[in-house]
Amino acid sequence: MYVVENALTLELLGDGDEILSRVDADLVIHPGLEEPLITDATIDALGIRVESFFKGLWRHVSDPPGRVRMSAKVGE
């Protein structure tokens, strides 16, 4: 496993190019791991509030009550 501290800045995008939040993050490379993962701490720092993991539904901490967003599909 390889760790590169403060290697990148993650941006949480809303509709279009709207940047909802951003956070600096470490990059961890784990041989054999093929899926990108973020930690609970990163999810919280970005302001993500999960409504449904399976359906990919979430809210941003600044969203008004009742607003639910859908996760982008890979390649979108």
Residue pairs with C-beta under 8 A, 6 or more apart in sequence:
1 28
1 29
1 30
1 31
2 28
2 29
3 26
3 27
3 28
3 29
4 26
4 27
4 28
4 29
5 26
6 24
6 25
6 26
7 25
7 26
7 27
8 24
8 25
8 27
9 22
9 23
9 24
9 25
10 22
10 23
10 24
10 25
10 38
10 42
10 46
11 19
11 21
11 22
12 19
12 20
12 21
12 22
12 46
12 47
12 48
12 60
13 19
13 20
13 72
14 20
14 60
14 69
20 46
20 47
20 60
20 62
21 45
21 46
21 47
21 60
22 46
23 42
23 45
23 46
25 38
25 42
43 50
47 60
47 61
47 62
48 58
48 59
48 60
48 61
49 58
49 59
49 60
49 61
50 57
50 58
51 57
51 58
51 59
51 68
55 70
56 70
56 71
57 68
57 69
57 70
57 71
58 68
58 69
58 71
59 67
59 68
59 69
60 69
63 69
